[in-house]
Amino acid sequence: MCNSCDPLLVNNGNNLPRRKFLALLAATLSLPALTRAAEKGAPPKPQNVISPDAALDRLMKGNNRYVRGTMLRHDFAADRAALARGQNPFASILSCADSRIGPEYAFDAGRGDIFVCRIAGNFANPEMIASLEYSVAVLNSPLIFVLGHQACGAVDSTIKQVKDGASFPGHIPSLTEALTPAVQAVANQPGDLLVNAIKENVVLTIQKLQTAEPILSEAVNQKKVKVVGGVYNLKTGKVELVSP
């Protein structure tokens, strides 16, 4: 989401810094007020106004079509006029930035259907949380899905750092630092450490988003949004749901 995408991010023509935007969301605007702001006009895609459970069902049915190779034909040209008026995605995805993972493809979704946030390791830093707050409070997205994937390089690098003392250049350590709790939590569990850590990272991220105050935690408590997650299999394309 760019700073020019919504009037909530603009103040007299000057873009608000991220800290002021977060403060505005947390301290000045309540969840009901933000919801009313999103309801000024009819939703551009009425079929996306569904419950959290229906959103999850629709997402997983899309993944089943993707796995079978029976994806829908999406008429992107026909959507343009409606989406020029705004957006109301039925799901928000926090996904790894891995080039092999395409959430829109994996869930057979059209334009305007899913709000995607991507970062290597699919963890919830302040910027990811702020983006998801926007999708829930302003765009009325009823579902947040944390999408991990098989053979995640960011998690694997974190394992090398934790177990072998490996070091990495540039800003890469900011990724491994964020993923270290997941690796440490499963370090003594039986089975493949990478597989276990990838799943644990999804679980910890789900929990972090569910309790992120004030916006996401309130939406979860009011059952306006559900936070779930899964792991994408690179060989089959299937997303297996993960239980917290």
N, C-alpha and C positions, 0 to 999 in steps of 0.2 A: 504494500500500500504506500503510495507516495504522498507527500504532504499536501498536494493539490487535489487529492481525490475526494475530500469531504470538507464541507464548511466548518465542521467542528475543529479542524486543525488550523484554521486561518483566523488571524486577528488583525482586522484593519489592513488586510493585504500582506501582512508579514507572517511568515510561517513560525509557529510556536516551536521552541526547542522541545526535545523529547521529555525532559524533566517536567516542564510546565504542562505538557499535554497529559502526562501521567497524574500530576497533581490535580489538573482539571477534572480528570475522570474520577479520581479517588475522593477528592475533597469537595468539589463544587457540584458535580452532577451525580444524581442518584441513578440507580439502574432503571426505575420507572421513567425518569425524565429522558434518559437516553433512548429508551424504547419508544416513547412518544415521538421523539425526533425522527426515528426511523419509520414511523407510521403516518407521515404526512401525506403520502400518496399511496396508490395501490401498488402492491409488490410487482416488480417486473416479471417475475416467474411465480404465479400463484400456486403452481404444483409443488413449489419448494416450501410452502407453509405447512409443515407437518410436525408431528410430535418427535421427541428424541428417539423413542423406540422405532417409529416408522422410518426415521432417517437412517438409523443403523441397519435396519432391514434392507432399505433401498441401496445402501452402500455395499453391503455384502452380496446382494443379488447382482450388482454391477460387477463385483469381483468374480463371481461365478461365471458370468458371461465372458469376462476377459480370459479366464482360465480355459474355457471351452472354445474360445475363438469365435463366439457368436455375438460380438459387440454390436450395439445399435448404430444406425446411421444418424449422425448428428448434423442437422442443417444449421451450420454456423451463420450463414447469411441471414436466415430468417430470425435469428436471435438478436441481431445487432440493434435494431430499432428499440426493442424492449430494454435491452441492457444499457443502452445509451442513457436511459432515465435513472439507472441505479442498479443495485444488486441485492439479492436476498438468498445467499447460498444455503442449502439445506444441511451442509456439513462443513466443518473446518478441520483441516489436516495439518498436523505438525509432523513433517517428514524429514528424513535424512536428505542431504544435498546430493547423494550418490547419483551419478548420471544414469544408472541402470534402473532407477526407481522413478516412475512417472505416475504420481497419484491420479491425475485425470484419466490416464490409460488404465491403471490398475483397478479403478472403480468404475470404469466405463461411464464417465461423467461428461456432461456438456459444459459449454461456457456459462459462467454464472451459477454453476451448481455447487462447486466446492471452493472454499477459501483456503489457499495453501500457503503455509509458512515452512521454509526449508532451512536447515542448518545441519552441518556435518555432525552426526551423532544424535540427531533428533531429541535434543534436550531443551528444557524450558529456561532460557535466560530472560532477563527483564524485557528485552526487545520482543522476544517470542510471546511472552505473557501479555505484553501491551497490545500486540497485534491480535491475539486471540480475544482479549477484552473487547477490542473494537468489533470483531466479528460477532460476538455474542450480544453485546450491549447496544450496538448501533445497527448491525445488519440482521439481528435476531436469529443467528444460526443456532439450531437446537442441539447440535452434536459436535464434540471435539474428539478427533481420533488421532492418537499418537501412533505413528507408523514407523516401526523399526524394520530392519531387514537382515537377512542372512549374510554372513561374512562382512559385517560392517567394519571398514578400515579404521574408523575413528575409535571404535571400541577395542579393536585389536591393538592399535597403537597404545592405548591406555593400559592394556594388559602388559605390553612390553615395558612400559614405564614403571608400573607397579611391581612387576616380578623381576625384571632384569635391570632396572635402573636406566633404561634408555632415555635419551634426551632428544628434543626436537627443536628446530630453528623457528625464528619468527614468532608469530602469535599462535602457533599450533598448541603450545602448552595450555592455552586457555580452554581448548577443547578437552584435552586429556584431564585437566583439573576438574572440569564439570562432570566428566564421566567416571572419575575415580570412585565415588561412593558405590556405584553399581558393581564395579569390579571387586571392590573390597567386600561387599555384602555376600558375594557368592564364591569367594576365593577358596573356601574349604568345603564347598558342596561337591558331591559326586557328579561325574559326567563331564562334558566338554565345557571348559571355562568360558570360551568365546560365546557359545550358544547360550549358556546360563546368564552371562553378563549382558548380552543383547536383550534378552527377555527381562532381566531385572531393571535395566535402564528404562524400558517402556513402563514397567510397573511404578518405578519411582517418579517418573515424569507424570504419569496419570495422577498419582497422589499429590504431587506438587501443584498441578493445575486445579485439582479439586479443592484445594485449601488456599489458593491464591486470593488474598483479600484485597479490596472488598468485593470486586465485581464478580469474578468467577465463582468464588465460594458462595456468594449470595444466590447466584443463578442456579448452582447445583442444589443448594438447600431448598430452593423454591421449586425444584424439579423442572425448571425451564430449560436446562441443558444437562446433557449426560456426557461424561468424559470416559472414554474407553480406549483400547489400543490393541495392536496386533503386530505380528512379524511377517514380513513379506518373504516368500521363498523364491530365490532367484531362478531356480530351475523350473518351477511349475507356474509361478506367478500367483500362487494362492496366498491369501492373507489369513493366517491363523490367529484367532482372537486370544488375547492374553488376559488372564484373571488376576486382578491385584491381590 
